[in-house]
Amino acid sequence: MEPVKAAIIYYSATGTVHTLAQAAFEGAEKAGAVIRFRKVRESAPPEAVNSRPEWREHLDATADVPEAVLDDIAWADVVLFGTPTRFGTPSAQLKAFIDSTGPLWAANQLADKVYSAFTASGTKHGGQESTILSLSNVFYHWGGIIVPPGYTDEIQYKTGNPYGTSHVTGDGPVDDVHLEAARYQARRAVETAAALKAGRAA
């Protein structure tokens, strides 16, 4: 059987979600997936980006990361989306990319794939769960197979979010617990996709 194809598609302004996405890459790779690691195009005006040095710095530091295109989703067996929380919903940048998937939806190319999501917010209870649930609404419309981490591993009892990995940026840089949670979430999603792929082949 061919290896599972995983797309990790994220938006990150100052680097936190990028860090989680890198950990998800490691987890997916450990599970044997072939991976496309993609960022969503920055659409904020330069004056907004330049108003925060860490935003400008991160954008420059990740200039070599390929931007996501629709083919990345069409190609994948499993897609992991990462986004910061924006007032309890996904970032406008990721939402704009999702809103461009109409042609794939119309061609039934979004259904029956595994989907999972992770996020970060500035404060505790800052909309992390509602952001992931908002993305789940999209996956329902797509006919996707949602694979959350749940409480299926010891690491989940340390992070406390069964919907998906989430980090509070106000607590500082992403720590080892949340990195491991992101690795586990991606590994679980890939392993589920592999089981589905094997079942369909049989």
C-alpha positions, -999 to +999 in steps of 0.1 A: +000+000+000+012+035-008+020+057+022-005+081+035-003+116+020-006+143+047-010+180+041-002+204+070-018+237+062-015+266+086-015+303+092+008+319+117+014+356+124+042+355+150+053+319+150+034+300+176+011+281+152+041+275+129+059+258+158+029+236+164+027+228+127+064+218+127+056+194+156+027+180+137+050+174+108+073+154+130+043+133+143+030+127+108+065+118+096+070+093+124+037+077+114+051+071+079+033+098+060+045+117+029+040+153+038+033+187+022+041+214+047+023+246+036+016+281+050-014+302+040-007+334+022-004+365+043-031+390+034-027+416+061-014+450+048+023+458+053+015+485+078-003+460+100+026+435+097+052+461+103+034+474+134+046+443+153+083+434+150+077+398+158+051+396+130+075+410+104+103+388+117+083+356+114+070+365+079+106+370+068+119+339+085+093+317+068+096+332+033+108+298+020+078+278+032+056+271+001+021+287+001-009+264+002-028+258-030-060+238-036-040+209-050-025+203-016-059+193-003-069+174-034-037+154-031-039+146+005-055+116+024-053+136+057-053+174+062-043+191+094-052+228+097-035+252+121-047+287+129-045+313+157-078+322+173-094+354+161-122+363+184-131+326+188-129+318+151-101+309+126-079+336+112-092+355+081-062+343+062-070+306+067-107+313+062-100+329+029-081+299+018-109+276+029-135+298+011-116+292-021-122+254-020-155+256-038-143+240-070-129+210-050-162+207-031-182+209-063-161+181-078-165+160-046-128+161-039-130+171-003-151+142+010-138+111+028-105+126+038-093+128+075-093+163+090-080+176+122-071+211+136-049+229+161-048+264+174-033+290+197-047+321+216-033+349+236-052+341+268-067+311+285-103+305+274-095+328+245-116+309+220-095+278+214-123+253+215-147+274+195-120+280+168-115+242+164-152+236+164-157+263+137-133+243+115-152+212+123-183+228+108-163+232+076-153+195+077-190+185+081-199+204+050-170+187+031-181+152+042-148+148+060-138+123+087-129+144+118-102+128+139-096+147+172-070+137+197-096+131+223-084+116+256-067+087+238-032+093+251-016+103+284-004+136+269-040+147+265-046+146+302-017+172+305-030+195+278-067+192+286-081+199+251-097+169+234-107+189+203-072+196+192-038+208+203-040+244+216-014+267+232-018+299+252+008+323+239+005+345+270+021+316+289+053+319+268+068+298+240+053+265+231+065+239+257+074+203+254+039+191+265+022+210+237+048+200+211+042+163+220+005+168+219+008+182+183+030+153+174+005+128+188-025+145+171-009+143+137+003+107+143-033+097+153-047+114+122-023+097+099-028+063+115-065+066+111-061+076+075-038+046+070-065+023+084-091+038+061-069+035+031-061-002+039-098-009+044-107+006+011-079-012-007-092-045+007 
